[in-house]
Amino acid sequence: MNTVSASDTFQNRPPVDSPNKRLLGIYLNDHLAGATAGVLRSAHLARTTRGSALGQAIGPIAAEIAQDRATLLGIMQDLDMPVRRYKVCAGWAGEKLARLKSNGRLIRRSPLSTLLELEALRLGVEGKAAGWQSLRRLSDLDQRLDPAQLDQLLERARRQQNVLEEWRMRSVTQALG
């Protein structure tokens, strides 16, 4: 009787089979579109709040969000996943279109704008964290994924969520209270 241990199965397992690879490519490109929007939104918020306490808090997060997008691109390259430019363009266009939404003022920035931008960023970072968690789960099946790197990315996303939530709650009072 020939028995195969779990470690033998793991070592002999191919990285990701083709149907799963195709779906993983779609998944990662969807996250890349979201990351593209997140980079633009966070940079915009950091720029519009420059010189304030919020700007000081958001500036480093905006830089980290840009780094996280670059890391996602690196992971996609490691996994041999092509970048779908149309999805990146959709993320870019969606973020630009979101800026056209009226927030009760035509000329000056509304306090509601800051609240909604913080909420959008908070949701984006939550989505990013879910993506890192998914990849972390797959790192048990694919040795091209670095579990330690994914753990660090997930921890950073959680820290970003906490900072964004703190400022979102402050913004609620300023905008609506």
Secondary structure, DSSP 4 states (H G I P E B T S, - for coil): -----HHHHHHHS-S--HHHHHHHHHHHHHHHHHHHHHHHHHHHHHHHTTTSHHHHHHHHHHHHHHHHHHHHHHHHHHTTPPP-HHHHHHHHHHHHHHTTS--S-SSSPPHHHHHHHHHHHHHHHHHHHHHHHHHHHHTTT-TTS-HHHHHHHHHHHHHHHHHHHHHHHHHHHHHH-
